[in-house]
Amino acid sequence: MSSGLLDYAQHAGFVTDPARVRAPKDKPKVERAVQYVRGNFWAGETFATLEQVQDAVTRWCADRAGMRIHGSTQARPAELFAQAEAQVLLPVPPVYDVPVFNRVKVHRDLHVEVGKALYSVPGSYLGRDLDARADRALVKLYDSGKLVRIHPRQEPGGRSTDPADIPTGKAGYALQDLDLLVVKAAGHGPSIGAYAAQILDDPRPWARMRAVYRLLGLVRRYGADPVETACAMARIDWCVSQRQLGVISGEVGAGKTVAVRAALAGLEPSRHQVIYIPDPTITMRGIHTRIVTALGRTPAFFSGVLASQTATLPAGELDERAGLPGVVIDEAHLLTNTDLEALRMLSNSDMDTGSHFAMLLIGQPTLRRRLKLAVLSALDQRISTRYTITGMNAADTSDYIRQHLKFAGRSDPLFSDDAIQAIHLASRGYPRAVNNLAVAALIATYAADKAIVDLAAAAQSAITENSE
């Protein structure tokens, strides 16, 4: 018998009488009434509406089915019901809230997942499988029929934690585990570490540990580099979707603009409008003009009016069209302190209740260091996303070169291992420098009439030329 039938039987107050094992006539005998109704009521009848069926079956039960002589009881069913059965009928039960039954496992955070929400259980059940019953109001957890815990039903993404389920000292141990988790995640990449720390930034962080374990599981499955890239993209995407201020920094040729372009390419064009400013030396009036023009308005002549126009237009875009403007300023290390303060004021138009647009500043490491100056502390405190793009490691540089050769249609080895190692050391793993050295090495190899780029004849010559 299913759990659902037993649960409804308990709700309605009746007892189930299952058919006996190896008694094949029990079940057909009970279901004989189905055959009788099918052959004596439905056969040859056609009904157009539900009301017609209800009216016809009521009359059929009263006039024919209820007044016939039953073969087993030798009595009329309607008379037998009125004399013996009607008095013992139970009242009609209340409306049945159909529950969901699941088999769930208690995870390391002492929670189980039911309907995409988390519910705590005592620590003694760690690693055990429990039976869960969830209706619209309550979630009940059972162990072999014994009630373990009752929780109020939560919306998907929510959780219910009973303080009694957390053993004494668990919070301290959990926080220690959290530190280890963040350190472990950061060991695979700075963005993975930052993403893990953001996940665990919660009043009950131990209830969020499972999400970090899943993140580390992705690292084990796909490797650190793809997950690091995905986390970096996710942080940029979150910054834009939440209308926050972000700073992306890195050395010359690190691929900052390419990374941001890749992240922004995944945004929905109908909802997001990206305003890209490649040259911030056009002064703040030029930046204001570019933003106003991109939003379909005519820039005001006076600078004060133009600044106010720039601050209010994104709010109108958000309220009227549900659009999310995003301003991306490249080479932001060229901005003066006055310019940076003016950008902060753009996001300060609604008494600090929230910005109406997202802003990404892309620049060299000097930008990151300047933002720590006391004069820019107000701007620095508003930055929610920080990401520094570093150079590739040796393995990544090798894969990078071979992948470019594959795009060019060359599948066989063209660079020797020592040449790739020399290019990596000279370029420090930055993509643009790798590109320049690889192209120079290819030219030197062609000039020397050789088939393979080696260290002695090509790579070293390219490194020497590019370093002068």
NORDA-V137456 format. One record per residue. N is the residue number from 1. OMEGA is omega in radians with two decimals (999 if undefined). D_LAST is the distance of its C-alpha to the last C-alpha in Angstrom with 1 decimal. Layout:
BEGIN
n=[N:N]
omega=[OMEGA:OMEGA]
d_last=[D_LAST:D_LAST]
END
This chain:
BEGIN
n=[1:2:3:4:5:6:7:8:9:10:11:12:13:14:15:16:17:18:19:20:21:22:23:24:25:26:27:28:29:30:31:32:33:34:35:36:37:38:39:40:41:42:43:44:45:46:47:48:49:50:51:52:53:54:55:56:57:58:59:60:61:62:63:64:65:66:67:68:69:70:71:72:73:74:75:76:77:78:79:80:81:82:83:84:85:86:87:88:89:90:91:92:93:94:95:96:97:98:99:100:101:102:103:104:105:106:107:108:109:110:111:112:113:114:115:116:117:118:119:120:121:122:123:124:125:126:127:128:129:130:131:132:133:134:135:136:137:138:139:140:141:142:143:144:145:146:147:148:149:150:151:152:153:154:155:156:157:158:159:160:161:162:163:164:165:166:167:168:169:170:171:172:173:174:175:176:177:178:179:180:181:182:183:184:185:186:187:188:189:190:191:192:193:194:195:196:197:198:199:200:201:202:203:204:205:206:207:208:209:210:211:212:213:214:215:216:217:218:219:220:221:222:223:224:225:226:227:228:229:230:231:232:233:234:235:236:237:238:239:240:241:242:243:244:245:246:247:248:249:250:251:252:253:254:255:256:257:258:259:260:261:262:263:264:265:266:267:268:269:270:271:272:273:274:275:276:277:278:279:280:281:282:283:284:285:286:287:288:289:290:291:292:293:294:295:296:297:298:299:300:301:302:303:304:305:306:307:308:309:310:311:312:313:314:315:316:317:318:319:320:321:322:323:324:325:326:327:328:329:330:331:332:333:334:335:336:337:338:339:340:341:342:343:344:345:346:347:348:349:350:351:352:353:354:355:356:357:358:359:360:361:362:363:364:365:366:367:368:369:370:371:372:373:374:375:376:377:378:379:380:381:382:383:384:385:386:387:388:389:390:391:392:393:394:395:396:397:398:399:400:401:402:403:404:405:406:407:408:409:410:411:412:413:414:415:416:417:418:419:420:421:422:423:424:425:426:427:428:429:430:431:432:433:434:435:436:437:438:439:440:441:442:443:444:445:446:447:448:449:450:451:452:453:454:455:456:457:458:459:460:461:462:463:464:465:466:467:468]
omega=[-3.08:3.10:-3.13:3.13:3.12:3.13:3.12:3.10:3.10:3.13:-3.06:3.09:3.09:-3.11:3.11:3.14:-3.07:3.10:-3.13:3.07:-3.13:3.04:-2.96:-3.10:-3.10:-3.06:3.11:3.14:3.11:-3.07:3.13:-3.14:3.12:3.12:3.13:3.14:-3.12:-3.08:-3.03:3.10:-3.03:-3.01:3.07:-3.12:3.06:-3.11:-3.11:-3.07:3.09:-3.14:3.10:3.14:-3.10:3.13:-3.10:-3.10:3.08:3.13:-3.14:3.13:-3.09:-3.00:-3.04:-3.05:-3.09:-3.07:3.10:3.06:-3.10:-3.06:-3.08:-3.07:-3.08:3.10:3.10:-3.08:-3.10:-3.14:3.12:3.12:-3.11:-3.07:-2.96:-2.96:-3.04:-3.08:-3.06:3.12:3.06:3.08:3.13:-3.10:3.07:-3.13:-3.08:3.07:-3.01:-3.10:3.05:3.14:-3.14:2.97:-3.03:-3.13:3.11:-3.07:-3.06:3.11:3.11:3.09:2.98:-3.12:3.10:3.14:3.11:3.03:-3.06:3.14:-3.05:3.04:3.10:-3.07:-3.14:-3.13:-3.12:3.12:-3.10:3.02:-3.13:3.04:-3.11:3.03:-3.07:2.96:-3.06:-3.06:-2.98:2.96:-3.14:-3.11:-3.07:3.00:-3.10:3.10:3.14:-3.14:-3.10:-3.07:3.04:3.13:2.94:-3.10:-3.13:3.03:3.07:-3.09:3.13:3.10:3.10:-3.09:3.05:-3.13:-3.14:-3.13:-3.14:-3.10:3.11:-3.13:-3.10:-3.12:3.12:3.11:-3.14:3.13:3.08:3.08:3.14:3.11:3.13:3.12:-3.13:3.12:3.13:3.12:-3.14:3.09:3.11:3.14:-3.10:-3.14:3.08:3.11:3.14:3.13:3.10:3.12:3.13:3.10:-3.05:3.11:-2.98:3.11:3.07:-2.99:-3.12:3.11:3.14:-3.07:-3.08:3.13:3.12:3.07:3.10:3.09:3.10:3.06:3.07:3.09:3.13:-3.06:-3.02:-3.08:-3.04:-3.03:3.11:-3.14:3.09:3.11:-3.13:3.13:3.10:3.10:-3.12:3.14:3.10:3.13:3.11:-3.13:-3.12:-3.07:3.14:3.10:-3.11:3.10:-3.13:3.12:3.09:-3.09:3.13:3.14:3.09:3.11:-3.12:-3.14:-3.10:-3.09:3.12:-3.14:3.13:3.12:3.13:3.13:-3.10:3.14:-3.13:3.14:3.14:-3.06:-3.10:-3.09:-3.08:3.04:-3.10:3.12:-3.05:3.12:-3.04:-3.04:-3.11:3.13:3.09:3.13:-3.09:3.09:3.10:3.11:3.09:-3.12:-3.13:-3.13:-3.12:3.14:-3.14:3.13:3.00:3.13:3.10:-3.11:3.10:-3.09:-3.08:-3.04:3.14:3.11:3.14:3.12:3.09:3.10:3.14:-3.11:-3.05:-3.09:3.12:3.10:3.09:3.10:-3.13:-3.07:-3.02:-3.05:-3.08:3.10:3.14:3.11:3.07:-3.12:3.12:-3.12:3.12:-3.13:-3.04:3.08:3.10:3.11:3.06:3.09:3.11:3.11:-3.14:3.09:3.11:3.08:3.10:-3.12:3.09:-3.12:-3.06:-3.00:-3.06:3.08:3.05:3.12:-3.14:-3.14:3.12:3.14:3.08:3.11:3.07:3.07:-3.12:-3.11:3.13:-3.08:3.11:3.10:-3.13:-3.13:-3.14:-3.13:3.11:3.09:-3.10:-3.09:-3.14:-3.07:3.13:3.08:-3.10:-3.12:3.14:-3.11:-3.11:-3.11:3.07:-3.14:3.11:3.13:3.13:3.12:3.12:3.00:-3.05:-3.13:3.13:3.11:3.11:3.12:-3.14:-3.14:-3.11:3.12:3.08:3.08:3.12:3.08:-3.13:3.11:-3.13:-3.10:-3.12:-3.12:3.12:3.10:3.05:-3.10:-3.14:3.08:3.11:3.14:3.13:3.10:3.14:-3.12:-3.11:-3.08:-3.06:3.07:3.13:-2.96:-3.09:3.11:3.07:3.12:-3.09:-3.13:-3.14:3.12:3.12:3.12:3.10:3.12:3.13:3.11:3.11:3.14:3.13:3.12:3.09:-3.08:-3.08:3.05:3.13:-3.08:-2.98:-2.97:-2.98:-3.03:-3.11:3.11:3.12:3.13:-3.12:-3.14:-3.08:-3.14:-3.11:999]
d_last=[83.7:80.5:79.3:79.6:83.3:84.2:82.5:84.4:87.6:87.1:86.4:89.5:91.7:92.9:92.9:91.5:93.7:91.5:93.1:94.3:92.4:94.0:96.3:95.4:98.2:97.1:94.3:96.0:99.1:97.2:95.4:98.8:98.9:95.7:97.6:100.7:98.8:96.9:100.1:102.5:100.5:97.4:99.1:99.9:98.7:96.2:94.9:92.9:91.8:91.4:94.3:96.6:95.6:96.2:99.6:100.7:99.7:101.5:104.7:104.4:104.0:107.0:109.3:108.5:106.1:107.6:111.2:111.3:112.7:109.8:110.3:109.5:111.0:113.9:113.4:112.0:108.3:108.8:111.9:110.5:107.4:109.6:112.0:109.6:105.9:105.4:106.5:103.8:100.8:98.0:96.8:93.9:90.7:88.0:85.1:83.0:79.3:77.8:75.4:72.4:72.5:69.4:68.6:65.7:63.9:63.3:59.6:58.0:58.1:61.9:62.0:63.1:62.0:64.7:64.1:60.4:61.5:61.6:64.7:65.1:67.5:68.5:66.2:68.8:68.0:64.3:63.4:66.8:67.7:70.0:72.0:71.1:73.5:72.1:74.1:73.3:74.3:73.7:71.7:73.8:72.3:74.7:74.6:77.2:79.3:79.0:77.6:74.4:73.1:73.8:71.1:71.2:69.4:65.9:63.9:61.0:58.1:60.5:61.8:64.9:64.7:67.9:67.1:69.7:67.5:64.6:65.7:65.7:62.3:60.6:58.7:57.1:56.3:55.0:52.6:51.4:50.9:49.1:46.5:46.1:45.8:43.1:41.1:41.6:40.5:37.4:36.4:35.9:33.7:33.7:35.3:38.0:38.7:38.9:41.1:43.4:43.8:44.7:47.3:48.9:49.0:52.8:56.1:56.9:53.6:55.2:56.6:53.1:51.9:52.7:50.2:47.4:48.8:48.5:44.9:44.2:46.2:43.8:40.9:42.9:43.8:40.6:37.9:35.9:33.1:35.5:37.7:34.8:33.7:37.4:37.9:34.9:36.3:39.8:38.7:37.2:40.3:42.6:40.8:41.4:45.0:46.1:44.7:42.5:39.3:36.2:32.6:29.8:26.6:23.3:19.5:17.6:18.1:20.8:23.4:25.6:26.9:27.5:29.5:31.6:32.2:33.5:35.7:37.1:37.8:40.6:42.5:45.7:45.1:48.7:48.4:44.9:43.3:39.5:38.2:34.5:32.7:29.0:28.4:30.2:29.4:32.5:34.4:37.3:39.6:37.3:37.1:40.9:41.4:39.3:41.3:44.7:44.0:42.9:46.2:48.1:49.2:48.9:46.9:49.0:48.5:48.7:45.9:48.3:50.2:47.0:45.8:49.3:49.2:45.9:47.3:50.6:49.6:48.1:51.4:53.3:51.1:51.7:55.5:56.4:54.3:53.3:49.7:46.8:44.1:40.6:38.0:34.3:31.9:28.2:25.5:28.3:26.1:26.2:30.0:31.6:34.2:36.9:35.7:35.7:39.2:40.3:39.2:41.2:44.2:44.1:44.9:47.5:50.0:52.6:53.3:50.9:53.0:50.0:47.4:48.2:44.7:41.6:38.2:34.8:31.9:28.5:25.6:22.8:23.9:24.5:27.4:29.0:28.8:30.2:33.1:34.3:34.9:38.6:38.6:37.6:39.9:42.3:39.6:38.2:41.7:42.0:39.0:40.5:37.5:34.2:31.6:28.1:26.0:24.0:21.7:23.3:24.4:23.7:26.9:26.2:22.7:24.5:27.3:25.0:23.4:26.8:28.4:26.1:26.9:30.5:30.4:29.1:32.1:30.5:32.6:31.8:28.8:25.6:23.0:23.9:24.2:21.6:19.0:20.1:19.9:16.4:15.4:17.6:16.2:12.5:13.9:16.7:19.0:18.3:19.5:17.1:14.0:16.3:17.1:13.7:12.8:16.4:16.5:13.5:15.2:18.5:17.3:16.1:19.5:21.4:20.0:21.0:24.4:24.5:26.3:24.5:20.9:20.5:18.1:17.9:17.6:15.9:14.6:12.5:11.1:10.3:8.8:6.4:5.6:5.6:3.8:0.0]
END
